[in-house]
Amino acid sequence: MLAKLLSTPEVDRFADWIVAEVKKTLPAAPGSGAAKNIAQRAEKLNLSIDKQTRAFCQSTKLSIYRRARLAARVREGMSAIGYPDSFVKAFSYDLLQRIQVASKPPAKPADKPAS
């Protein structure tokens, strides 16, 4: 059981996917014309990561170790590509927050008082 909680291949694949998506959508060193439609690309990236994070959290149980590993791998991957440290740090904190929200079970509807 402990080995399963510490096993990280799917976490590593997901982290690598996130880094690849960010690199593809928002290059660290934009060339000429890359600033065009940056807001649209950022929003598309945001929605894509949100959707995939929710799906990943529902299909994979994430222990604290696995969450930390995911954030660290994303942070390391983005730093290696050349993103500014402040962006990398903010992105990894945002990712952890998304994971926290996505990992919570759906709220049960509140009982309505009898009228």
Secondary structure by P-SEA (a helix, b strand, c coil): ccccccccaaaaaaaaaaaaaaaaccccccccccccaaaaaaaaaaaaaaaaaaaaaaaccccaaaaaaaaaaaaaaaaaacccaaaaaaaaaaaaaaaaaaacccccccccccc
